[in-house]
């Protein structure tokens, strides 16, 4: 075989190998469907900062699924949950700031948005439990409770509590710096009222209130 023929053969062989590698990378992986049952809780971290001082009903809220860099129940890493501010009241006199959030979409890394009915919930042991498959589920007492952020205490802590008739129910769950304390203890401690300040990176759970299926997830594309 002549020199120029050997060179041409090498180029063609290299091209075929490269095309094969690209085809392998582009090949779609197996498709799966993820079922998010009612009561499922998605761990997430806020990507937007919010304050009851200047928030407006309808403001966009984005939180990124936080499962230590891996997928959660088959939902790809990098997915986000998107929602809006549903209630906002600035601190006034002895009345604490209040901030309500509702989540409306689960957005996958490929850009697809799946409609959800989601609400914030604490990730403490009084609010959620972990099943054998790693799924977080709202406990019975926290499945139907409507939670809002209430501004009590100092620092970054906020009360995740239920407002009933304008009054703070004493069986509320706390998150942030106040985690681990009962609402009655907090109120008796003389903590001053404040505005709710939720910084980007704040941890929270997103409780799925209506079961939904997320279809056509390619497992080879996202891990």
C-alpha positions in Angstrom: 0.0 0.0 0.0 1.4 3.4 -1.0 2.1 6.1 1.5 -0.8 8.4 0.5 -3.2 5.4 0.5 -2.1 4.6 4.1 -2.7 8.2 5.2 -6.1 8.3 3.6 -7.1 5.0 5.3 -5.9 6.4 8.7 -8.0 9.6 8.2 -11.1 7.6 7.3 -10.6 5.2 10.2 -10.3 8.2 12.6 -13.4 9.8 11.2 -15.4 6.7 11.7 -14.2 6.2 15.3 -15.0 9.9 16.1 -18.5 9.6 14.5 -19.1 6.5 16.5 -18.1 8.2 19.8 -20.4 11.2 19.0 -23.3 8.9 18.2 -22.7 7.1 21.6 -22.8 10.4 23.4 -25.9 11.6 21.6 -27.8 8.3 22.0 -30.8 8.8 24.2 -30.8 6.9 27.4 -33.8 4.9 28.7 -36.9 6.9 29.4 -38.6 6.7 32.8 -41.6 8.2 34.6 -41.4 9.6 38.1 -44.5 9.6 40.2 -44.7 12.3 42.9 -47.4 11.2 45.3 -49.5 13.7 47.3 -47.5 14.4 50.4 -44.1 13.9 48.8 -41.6 16.6 50.0 -38.9 17.8 47.7 -35.8 19.2 49.5 -34.7 22.5 47.9 -32.8 25.8 48.4 -34.1 29.2 47.4 -32.3 30.8 44.4 -34.1 34.1 45.0 -34.0 36.4 48.1 -37.3 37.5 49.6 -38.4 40.0 52.2 -41.9 40.7 53.6 -40.8 44.3 53.7 -41.0 44.8 49.9 -42.3 41.6 48.4 -45.4 41.9 46.2 -48.0 39.2 45.6 -47.1 37.5 42.3 -43.3 38.0 42.7 -41.4 35.0 41.2 -39.8 32.5 43.5 -37.3 29.9 42.4 -35.8 27.1 44.4 -33.2 24.5 43.2 -33.7 20.8 44.2 -31.0 20.0 46.8 -30.1 16.3 47.1 -26.4 16.6 47.6 -25.7 16.9 43.8 -27.6 13.8 42.8 -31.1 13.1 41.4 -34.0 12.9 43.8 -36.5 10.1 43.2 -35.4 10.1 39.6 -35.8 13.9 39.2 -32.6 15.1 37.6 -30.0 17.1 39.5 -30.3 20.8 38.5 -34.1 20.8 38.3 -35.9 23.7 40.0 -39.3 24.4 41.5 -40.9 27.7 40.5 -43.6 29.6 42.2 -44.9 33.0 43.3 -45.4 35.0 46.5 -49.0 34.4 47.5 -49.1 36.8 50.5 -46.9 39.6 51.7 -47.3 41.8 54.7 -44.6 44.1 56.1 -44.0 44.3 59.8 -46.1 47.0 61.4 -46.1 47.8 65.1 -46.5 44.6 67.1 -47.6 42.7 64.0 -44.8 40.6 62.5 -44.1 40.4 58.8 -45.8 37.6 56.9 -44.7 35.9 53.7 -46.7 33.2 51.8 -45.3 31.1 48.9 -47.0 28.7 46.5 -45.1 26.5 44.0 -46.6 26.0 40.5 -44.0 24.3 38.3 -41.2 21.8 38.4 -38.7 22.7 35.7 -36.3 20.0 34.4 -32.8 20.8 33.0 -34.0 20.3 29.4 -36.3 23.3 30.0 -39.6 21.4 30.3 -42.0 22.6 32.9 -44.4 20.3 34.8 -47.3 21.8 36.6 -47.4 21.1 40.3 -49.4 22.2 43.4 -46.7 22.7 46.0 -46.4 24.4 49.3 -43.5 25.2 51.7 -42.9 22.9 54.6 -40.1 22.5 57.2 -37.6 19.7 56.8 -37.4 18.9 60.5 -38.3 15.6 62.0 -41.7 16.9 63.3 -42.7 17.8 59.7 -41.4 15.0 57.5 -40.3 11.4 57.6 -38.0 9.5 55.3 -39.1 6.3 53.6 -36.9 3.3 52.8 -36.5 4.6 49.2 -35.2 7.9 50.4 -38.5 9.7 49.7 -39.4 12.5 52.1 -43.0 12.5 53.1 -45.0 15.0 55.1 -46.2 13.6 58.4 -49.9 13.3 59.0 -50.2 16.5 61.1 -48.3 18.5 58.4 -50.0 17.2 55.2 -52.9 19.6 55.1 -51.5 22.5 57.2 -51.2 25.8 55.3 -47.8 27.2 56.3 -46.5 30.8 56.0 -43.3 32.5 57.1 -43.9 34.7 60.2 -41.2 37.2 61.3 -40.3 36.5 64.9 -36.9 36.4 66.5 -33.5 37.6 65.5 -31.0 36.8 62.7 -31.9 34.7 59.7 -34.5 32.6 61.6 -38.1 32.7 60.8 -41.2 30.9 62.0 -42.9 28.6 59.5 -46.4 28.8 61.0 -50.1 28.7 60.4 -52.1 31.9 60.7 -55.7 31.3 61.8 -57.9 34.3 62.1 -54.9 36.5 62.2 -53.4 34.6 65.2 -50.3 32.4 65.4 -51.3 28.9 66.2 -49.1 27.5 69.0 -48.5 24.1 67.4 -46.5 25.6 64.6 -43.2 24.2 63.2 -40.1 26.4 63.2 -37.3 26.5 60.7 -34.0 28.5 60.4 -32.3 29.7 63.6 -35.4 29.0 65.7 -35.6 25.3 64.7 -36.2 23.0 67.6 -38.3 25.4 69.7 -42.0 25.4 70.1 -44.0 28.4 69.0 -45.3 28.9 72.6 -41.7 29.1 73.9 -40.8 31.6 71.2 -43.7 33.9 72.0 -43.0 33.7 75.7 -39.3 34.5 75.2 -40.1 38.1 74.3 -38.6 38.0 70.9 -39.3 41.1 68.9 -41.4 41.0 65.8 -39.6 41.6 62.5 -39.9 41.3 58.8 -39.4 37.9 57.2 -36.0 37.8 55.4 -35.3 34.7 53.3 -31.9 34.8 51.6 -30.9 32.9 48.6 -29.7 29.5 49.7 -32.3 29.2 52.4 -33.3 25.5 52.8 -36.9 24.5 52.7 -39.2 21.6 51.6 -41.7 21.8 48.8 -44.7 19.6 49.7 -46.6 18.2 46.7 -50.3 18.6 47.5 -51.6 16.9 44.4 -50.0 13.8 42.9 -48.3 14.3 39.6 -46.3 12.2 37.1 -43.1 13.5 35.4 -42.7 11.7 32.1 -40.0 11.2 29.5 -37.1 11.6 31.8 -33.9 10.3 30.1 -31.8 8.7 32.8 -28.6 8.8 30.8 -28.8 12.5 30.2 -29.1 13.6 33.9 -27.8 12.0 37.1 
